[in-house]
Amino acid sequence: MSARNRLSLLAAFLIVAAAAQAAPVTYAGKVGATDIVVEFTGDPSAPDAALAGRYFYRSQGIDIPLQVRPRKGRWFELAEEEACGAEKCGEGQAAPVAATWRLSTADKGKTLEGTWNGKKTRVLKLTRIAAREQTETPAASPFELHDFTDSKFSGEDGPITMDASPYDYLRLDFAAKVGEKAGWPDASYSYVTDPRTKFARPRIVELSGNVPIDAANALLQNRHWHDSLSALNCAALRYAGFHQNGPISTMDDGSLGGYEESSSEVTSLTPKLMSWRESGSLFCGGAHPDNYSDAYTMDVRRGVLLGLQDMFTDTVDGKPGPSLIAFVNERRKKPTEQTEIDSEAECGTDDLITEYLAASFKRDGDTQRLVFGLQGLPNVIQACGDDVLEMPASDARALFKPEFARLLDQ
């Protein structure tokens, strides 16, 4: 091998090694007697590494920024921010420091020990959990760590795992409150609440015939976790360090963004199908709240959400085809009061049906009722969203795909 090739390989190795060292690392432990989880921008055991970070108390789950300070030999320090909104930190002022962290590494970075110096001094003890894959642009600040979570999981259905983000997985893997069992003789469910985010989401408890529920509950938990993560990320915006250009007054009140007041209602559950509705009004900055009331239907055995195209033979690119549109329009009850007639004309309900039609189910004893509604509407016409037709599912059987019709059979 030539000297040039050896140098090229060495340079490539050093680049890979540097990237691996720079990967964010998660630790868990205690400040005093309180459980915490910390993510650093890099490996604390790497020599001369200038680190920033974020952490949360397990009992709260809300990110707190840890700003970088110059390293001093085997010791390194971080400045923990105090919450600071737009009034005090909106003009580029540095956030006040709530505490100073002073840590040193042991066991080649497997453990960290030191002190938390705030209004009191407390012992810090942390144990390394795992590193996650580095992003294309290495994180160097609390903002970039927080932004990773927001960018990777906001609006996406990808699972939140230890591999994807150990920090976020540990944040959400928290003891939940389980409500009373409800449902039908052959299918029961309960509502589960993370006490930190306060809103309930369903889980299946038991289905007749020993039908497996793991896949369905994995989907339900993943959706719940994504919403909880969004709520906790919104609450973290009370800290200036999680804003790129300083806090904005509409985004720094420390609220959960309205998630705590959102609701979920199971409308149907059998050993084959589940339908439920999620409703709320969310606001975590922006031009307007996100008002929604959306219904979902799931194939229970597979743990997969079903859209119109999975249920009906006549659909085009996930939207209703001509015969399905005609079926709904012919059977839906048209308004008779003038104010309702005017409202429907203003909304353009017939046109909305062609673009925003969705279907779900309500179980009444052993009878399934098919519900057509409008959902996913733009915010400016959100008030036009409503159910447009409810009927026995058996009356629409000719419209269903054969494989879906079999799921309706109990």
Protein Blocks (a to p, Z undefined) as FASTA:
>chain_A
ZZklmmmmmmmmmmmmmmmmmpccdddddehjaccddddfbdfklghiacddddddfklo
pacdddddddehjbccddddddddfklmmnopacddfbdcddddeehhlaccdddddfbc
cddddddfbdcdddfbdcfbfklmmmmmmmmmgopabdcdfklommlmmmmmccdddddd
eddfkbccdddddfknopacdddfbdghhiafklmmmmmmmmmmmmmmmmmmmmmmmpmk
lpfnopafklmnopanhmmmgccddfbdcfkbccddddddddeedjbdcdddddddddfk
lopacdfklmpmbdgehiacfklmmmmmmmpccdfbfklmmmmmmnommlmmmmmgccdd
ddehjaccdddddehiafklmmmgccfbdcdfklmmmmpcfklmmmmpZZ
